[in-house]
């Protein structure tokens, strides 16, 4: 979890889940870190006074926050988010934790993660950092969608997903370096990383059966994930590879080129592309069903 926004989102999610499950000791241990985050605008002096108040009165932080005029509104917001845990879809809950839900007037909460990380001032001052943070959220949401396909994911699933990456020491987010199309730069990326993007011209390298077909050998890994650990590379099955290749093709706005060479035998040309026949057949079959 290299990005600060993912770390604070993780802490917020753990706090509201703990409150919803009445694990108040867990919430109590997280609230000092959360209130200290600059996104929420609390001063060091106010946080110290709150800590002293909780200590003297032998109260949980949440109790002291509800009795403190400076922190009351934020404590009530946390309770509302905890109420959402069993009731709202994960995507909506993440939006709420980020502060994307407005107050009915169209305005975002003043002290929110969204206003802190994605203000117009932040974009003007450091557009590269702005886009990096935005990309980290995009890849996090996409990985969640890719992993959980058989049910509506919950906030607990979100935390379990993060814990899996922490325990296996694998990267949670993958950041693409931003390249401006005006500079004529070439963007080199995998098909998986191209999701959600579009380019005037796309070149797909190695569009042959040995790379995308039904009998592709699995990628060798120095350390493999256990079979019961649900963290697997994209394109692990034939159907997934077909979907991934379709993603690659549909990134092109004007032109697409397929490269038929393999680097396995001194860049030998191959004409065996049966996987494309199946992809085209599936596409035409879907078109007939929709019509």
C-alpha positions as CSV (number, residue, x, y, z in Angstrom):
1,X,0.0,0.0,0.0
2,X,2.4,2.6,-1.2
3,X,-0.1,5.4,-1.6
4,X,-1.2,7.5,1.4
5,X,-4.8,7.7,0.2
6,X,-5.1,3.9,0.2
7,X,-3.6,3.7,3.8
8,X,-6.1,6.2,5.2
9,X,-9.0,4.6,3.3
10,X,-8.0,1.2,4.8
11,X,-7.9,2.7,8.4
12,X,-11.3,4.4,7.9
13,X,-12.8,1.1,6.6
14,X,-11.4,-0.8,9.5
15,X,-12.8,1.8,11.9
16,X,-16.4,1.8,10.6
17,X,-16.4,-2.0,10.4
18,X,-15.2,-2.2,14.0
19,X,-17.9,0.2,15.1
20,X,-20.6,-1.7,13.2
21,X,-19.5,-4.9,14.9
22,X,-19.2,-3.3,18.3
23,X,-15.4,-3.9,18.4
24,X,-14.9,-0.6,20.1
25,X,-11.4,-1.4,21.3
26,X,-10.3,-1.8,17.7
27,X,-11.9,1.5,16.7
28,X,-10.4,3.2,19.7
29,X,-6.9,2.1,18.6
30,X,-7.4,3.6,15.1
31,X,-9.1,6.9,15.8
32,X,-6.0,8.7,17.0
33,X,-4.3,8.0,13.6
34,X,-7.4,9.0,11.6
35,X,-8.1,12.3,13.4
36,X,-4.4,13.2,12.9
37,X,-4.7,12.9,9.2
38,X,-4.5,16.4,7.6
39,X,-7.5,15.7,5.4
40,X,-9.9,16.1,8.3
41,X,-8.5,19.5,9.5
42,X,-8.1,18.9,13.2
43,X,-5.3,20.7,14.9
44,X,-2.6,19.0,17.1
45,X,-3.8,20.9,20.1
46,X,-7.5,19.8,19.7
47,X,-6.4,16.2,19.3
48,X,-4.2,16.4,22.4
49,X,-7.2,17.9,24.4
50,X,-9.4,15.1,23.1
51,X,-6.9,12.5,24.2
52,X,-6.6,14.1,27.6
53,X,-10.4,14.2,27.9
54,X,-10.8,10.5,27.1
55,X,-8.0,9.6,29.5
56,X,-9.4,11.6,32.4
57,X,-13.0,10.5,31.9
58,X,-11.9,6.9,31.2
59,X,-13.9,7.0,27.9
60,X,-13.4,5.6,24.5
61,X,-12.3,8.1,21.9
62,X,-15.6,7.9,20.1
63,X,-17.5,8.8,23.3
64,X,-15.3,11.8,23.9
65,X,-15.6,12.9,20.3
66,X,-19.4,12.9,20.5
67,X,-19.1,15.1,23.6
68,X,-16.6,17.4,22.0
69,X,-18.0,20.2,19.7
70,X,-14.8,20.1,17.6
71,X,-15.1,16.4,16.8
72,X,-18.8,15.8,17.2
73,X,-19.7,16.1,13.5
74,X,-16.9,13.8,12.4
75,X,-17.9,11.2,15.0
76,X,-21.5,11.3,13.8
77,X,-20.2,10.9,10.2
78,X,-18.3,7.7,11.3
79,X,-21.5,6.3,13.0
80,X,-23.4,6.9,9.7
81,X,-20.7,5.1,7.8
82,X,-20.8,2.2,10.3
83,X,-24.6,2.0,9.8
84,X,-24.0,1.6,6.0
85,X,-21.7,-1.4,6.4
86,X,-24.4,-4.2,6.2
87,X,-26.7,-2.2,3.9
88,X,-24.9,-0.5,1.0
89,X,-22.8,-1.9,-1.9
90,X,-19.1,-1.7,-1.5
91,X,-18.6,0.9,-4.3
92,X,-21.1,3.2,-2.7
93,X,-19.4,2.8,0.7
94,X,-16.0,3.6,-0.7
95,X,-17.4,6.7,-2.3
96,X,-18.9,7.7,1.1
97,X,-15.6,7.1,2.9
98,X,-13.8,9.2,0.3
99,X,-16.3,12.0,0.8
100,X,-17.8,11.8,-2.7
101,X,-21.4,11.8,-1.4
102,X,-22.7,15.4,-1.2
103,X,-25.0,17.0,1.3
104,X,-28.0,17.3,-1.1
105,X,-26.9,20.8,-2.3
106,X,-24.3,19.4,-4.7
107,X,-21.4,20.3,-2.4
108,X,-18.8,17.9,-1.1
109,X,-18.0,17.8,2.6
110,X,-15.3,20.5,3.3
111,X,-13.0,18.1,5.2
112,X,-12.9,15.0,3.1
113,X,-10.3,12.8,1.4
114,X,-11.7,13.9,-2.0
115,X,-11.2,17.6,-1.3
116,X,-7.8,17.0,0.3
117,X,-6.3,14.9,-2.5
118,X,-8.3,16.1,-5.6
119,X,-8.7,19.8,-5.1
120,X,-8.2,22.1,-8.1
121,X,-5.2,23.6,-6.3
122,X,-3.5,20.1,-6.0
123,X,-4.0,19.5,-9.7
124,X,-2.5,22.9,-10.6
125,X,0.4,22.5,-8.2
126,X,1.4,18.9,-9.0
127,X,-0.6,17.2,-11.8
128,X,1.7,14.2,-11.9
129,X,1.1,13.4,-8.2
130,X,-2.6,14.1,-8.7
131,X,-2.9,11.6,-11.5
132,X,-0.8,9.0,-9.6
133,X,-3.2,9.1,-6.6
134,X,-6.2,8.9,-9.0
135,X,-4.6,5.9,-10.7
136,X,-4.0,4.1,-7.4
137,X,-7.8,4.3,-6.6
138,X,-8.7,3.2,-10.2
139,X,-6.5,0.1,-10.0
140,X,-7.7,-0.7,-6.5
141,X,-11.3,-0.7,-7.6
142,X,-10.5,-2.7,-10.8
143,X,-8.7,-5.4,-8.8
144,X,-11.6,-5.7,-6.5
145,X,-14.0,-6.1,-9.5
146,X,-11.7,-8.7,-11.1
147,X,-11.4,-10.7,-7.9
148,X,-15.0,-10.8,-6.6
149,X,-17.3,-11.7,-9.5
150,X,-19.7,-14.2,-7.9
151,X,-21.4,-11.9,-5.3
152,X,-21.8,-8.3,-4.3
153,X,-18.6,-7.4,-2.4
154,X,-18.7,-6.0,1.1
155,X,-16.5,-3.7,3.1
156,X,-15.2,-6.8,4.9
157,X,-14.2,-8.3,1.5
158,X,-12.3,-5.1,0.8
159,X,-10.4,-5.4,4.1
160,X,-9.7,-9.1,3.4
161,X,-8.4,-8.2,0.0
162,X,-6.0,-5.7,1.5
163,X,-4.9,-8.2,4.2
164,X,-4.1,-10.8,1.5
165,X,-1.8,-8.4,-0.3
166,X,-0.1,-7.4,2.9
167,X,0.5,-11.0,4.1
168,X,1.9,-12.0,0.7
169,X,3.8,-8.7,0.3
170,X,2.4,-8.1,-3.2
171,X,1.7,-4.7,-4.7
172,X,-1.9,-3.6,-4.2
173,X,-1.8,-0.8,-6.8
174,X,0.1,-0.5,-10.1
175,X,0.8,3.0,-11.2
176,X,1.1,3.9,-14.9
177,X,3.4,6.7,-15.7
178,X,1.4,9.5,-17.3
179,X,2.4,10.3,-20.9
180,X,0.9,13.1,-22.8
181,X,-0.4,12.3,-26.3
182,X,0.7,15.8,-27.4
183,X,4.3,14.9,-26.9
184,X,4.1,12.0,-29.3
185,X,5.1,9.6,-26.6
186,X,4.6,5.8,-27.0
187,X,2.8,4.1,-24.1
188,X,4.1,0.6,-23.6
189,X,1.9,-1.5,-21.3
190,X,0.2,-4.9,-20.8
191,X,-3.4,-5.5,-22.0
192,X,-4.5,-5.6,-18.4
193,X,-3.1,-2.2,-17.6
194,X,-4.7,-0.7,-20.7
195,X,-8.3,-1.1,-19.3
196,X,-10.2,2.1,-19.4
197,X,-7.8,3.8,-21.8
198,X,-8.0,4.7,-25.5
199,X,-5.4,5.6,-28.1
200,X,-5.6,6.6,-31.8
201,X,-3.2,3.7,-32.7
202,X,-2.7,0.4,-31.0
203,X,-0.1,-2.3,-31.7
204,X,-0.6,-5.8,-30.1
205,X,2.6,-7.6,-30.0
206,X,2.7,-11.4,-30.3
207,X,-0.9,-12.0,-31.4
208,X,-0.4,-15.7,-31.8
209,X,-1.8,-18.9,-30.3
210,X,1.3,-19.6,-28.3
211,X,0.7,-16.3,-26.4
212,X,-3.1,-16.1,-26.3
213,X,-4.4,-19.5,-27.4
214,X,-6.0,-22.4,-25.6
215,X,-2.8,-24.3,-24.8
216,X,-0.7,-21.5,-23.5
217,X,1.8,-22.7,-20.9
218,X,1.3,-21.0,-17.6
219,X,3.8,-18.3,-16.7
220,X,6.7,-19.7,-14.6
221,X,7.1,-18.1,-11.2
222,X,9.9,-18.3,-8.7
223,X,7.3,-18.4,-5.9
224,X,3.8,-19.5,-6.7
225,X,0.7,-18.5,-4.8
226,X,-1.0,-21.4,-2.9
227,X,-4.0,-22.9,-4.8
228,X,-6.4,-21.7,-2.1
229,X,-5.2,-18.1,-2.2
230,X,-7.4,-16.0,-4.4
231,X,-4.6,-13.8,-5.9
232,X,-3.9,-15.1,-9.4
233,X,-2.5,-13.3,-12.5
234,X,-5.0,-12.0,-15.1
235,X,-5.4,-14.2,-18.1
236,X,-4.8,-17.4,-16.2
237,X,-7.6,-19.3,-18.2
238,X,-8.4,-19.4,-22.0
239,X,-11.6,-17.4,-21.6
240,X,-9.8,-14.8,-19.5
241,X,-7.2,-14.4,-22.2
242,X,-9.8,-14.0,-24.9
243,X,-11.5,-11.3,-22.8
244,X,-8.2,-9.6,-22.2
245,X,-7.3,-9.7,-25.9
246,X,-10.7,-8.1,-26.6
247,X,-9.8,-5.4,-24.1
248,X,-6.5,-4.8,-26.0
249,X,-8.2,-4.5,-29.4
250,X,-10.9,-2.1,-28.2
251,X,-8.4,0.4,-26.9
252,X,-7.9,1.6,-30.5
253,X,-9.9,4.6,-31.7
254,X,-8.6,4.6,-35.3
255,X,-6.2,1.8,-36.1
256,X,-5.1,-1.5,-34.7
257,X,-2.2,-3.7,-35.8
258,X,-1.5,-7.3,-34.8
259,X,2.1,-8.5,-34.7
260,X,2.5,-12.1,-35.7
261,X,6.0,-12.7,-34.5
262,X,7.3,-14.7,-31.6
263,X,10.6,-14.0,-29.8
264,X,10.9,-17.7,-28.8
265,X,12.6,-18.5,-32.1
266,X,14.5,-15.4,-33.2
267,X,11.3,-13.5,-33.9
268,X,9.9,-16.1,-36.2
269,X,6.6,-15.3,-37.9
270,X,3.6,-17.4,-37.0
271,X,0.3,-17.6,-38.9
272,X,-1.5,-19.8,-36.4
273,X,-4.1,-17.6,-34.7
274,X,-7.0,-19.9,-34.0
275,X,-7.8,-17.9,-30.8
276,X,-8.8,-15.0,-33.0
277,X,-11.3,-17.1,-34.9
278,X,-13.0,-18.0,-31.6
279,X,-12.9,-14.4,-30.5
280,X,-14.6,-13.3,-33.8
281,X,-17.1,-16.1,-33.5
282,X,-18.0,-15.1,-29.9
283,X,-18.4,-11.5,-31.0
284,X,-20.7,-12.3,-33.9
285,X,-22.7,-14.6,-31.7
286,X,-23.2,-11.9,-29.1
287,X,-24.3,-9.5,-31.8
288,X,-26.9,-11.9,-33.1
289,X,-28.3,-12.4,-29.5
290,X,-28.5,-8.6,-29.0
291,X,-30.4,-8.2,-32.3
